[in-house]
Amino acid sequence: MVTEEQIRALAYTIWEQEGHPHGKHEEHYLRAKQILEEKEKTSGVDFKEPPSVINLPPPTKRRSFLGRKKKEDS
């Protein structure tokens, strides 16, 4: 059975992989829950710990802050 702790741990991993977006906690939680339940159902194994490495699809939108110049004080 998938536990709350496992879901939260994977949701956190998803959040990190997507670049720490703000306001997507519910989406990450539901996605993590779905991933773990699907894996459990197809493998027939109860997870004791969330998978440490999991192939997640890339995020649909990514905001990049690289290349932005800092506003210089006048």
Beta strands, then each sheet from edge to edge (+ up, - down):
end
